[in-house]
Amino acid sequence: MLDTMKVVAKRIKELRMERELSQESFGKLLHVSQDTVSLWENGRALPTTEFVIAMCRQFDVSADYLLGLRDY
C-alpha cells in the first residue's frame, strides 16, 4: 500500500507541475482545498474514486497511469 501511495503522490504532483499550477489552483480545478492537494502529494491521503476520475478527465490521463498500474 505504501508503494501505491508514493506512486499516486508522485503522479499527482507531476500532473500539477507539468501544467505549472500551484497546489491552490490545482485544488480549485478539482474543488478541493490546497491542504487536500498537499496531503495527496505527500502520500498522507489517497484521493477518492471521484477525484481520481476528475483528475483523469481534467488532465487527460488514464486511471491506470494515475494509480501507477501503467507508465503511460
C-alpha positions as CSV (number, residue, x, y, z in Angstrom):
1,M,0.0,0.0,0.0
2,L,2.8,2.4,0.8
3,D,4.3,2.0,-2.7
4,T,1.0,2.7,-4.3
5,M,0.6,5.9,-2.2
6,K,4.1,7.0,-3.2
7,V,3.4,6.5,-6.9
8,V,0.0,8.2,-6.8
9,A,1.5,11.1,-4.8
10,K,4.3,11.5,-7.4
11,R,2.0,11.3,-10.4
12,I,-0.4,13.9,-8.9
13,K,2.5,16.3,-8.2
14,E,3.9,15.7,-11.7
15,L,0.5,16.5,-13.3
16,R,0.2,19.7,-11.4
17,M,3.8,20.8,-12.0
18,E,3.7,20.0,-15.8
19,R,0.8,22.4,-16.0
20,E,2.6,25.0,-13.9
21,L,-0.3,25.1,-11.3
22,S,0.1,25.9,-7.7
23,Q,-1.5,23.5,-5.2
24,E,-4.2,26.1,-4.6
25,S,-5.1,26.5,-8.3
26,F,-4.9,22.7,-8.8
27,G,-7.3,22.3,-5.9
28,K,-9.7,24.9,-7.3
29,L,-9.9,23.0,-10.6
30,L,-10.9,19.9,-8.6
31,H,-13.0,21.8,-5.9
32,V,-10.7,20.8,-3.0
33,S,-8.5,22.8,-0.7
34,Q,-4.8,23.3,-1.1
35,D,-4.4,21.3,2.1
36,T,-6.1,18.3,0.4
37,V,-3.7,18.6,-2.6
38,S,-0.8,18.7,-0.2
39,L,-2.0,15.6,1.6
40,W,-2.3,13.7,-1.7
41,E,1.2,14.9,-2.9
42,N,2.8,14.0,0.3
43,G,1.3,10.5,0.4
44,R,-0.6,11.1,3.5
45,A,-4.0,10.5,1.8
46,L,-5.3,9.0,-1.4
47,P,-7.9,10.7,-3.5
48,T,-11.3,9.1,-3.6
49,T,-12.5,7.5,-6.8
50,E,-14.5,10.7,-7.5
51,F,-11.3,12.7,-7.5
52,V,-9.3,10.1,-9.5
53,I,-11.9,10.3,-12.2
54,A,-11.9,14.1,-12.0
55,M,-8.1,14.3,-12.4
56,C,-8.2,11.8,-15.3
57,R,-10.8,13.9,-17.1
58,Q,-9.3,17.3,-16.3
59,F,-5.7,16.3,-17.3
60,D,-6.4,13.6,-20.0
61,V,-4.6,10.7,-18.3
62,S,-5.8,7.2,-17.6
63,A,-6.7,6.0,-14.1
64,D,-4.2,3.2,-14.7
65,Y,-1.4,5.8,-15.2
66,L,-2.5,7.9,-12.2
67,L,-2.7,4.9,-9.9
68,G,0.7,3.5,-11.1
69,L,-0.6,0.5,-13.0
70,R,0.9,1.7,-16.2
71,D,3.7,4.1,-17.0
72,Y,1.9,5.9,-19.8
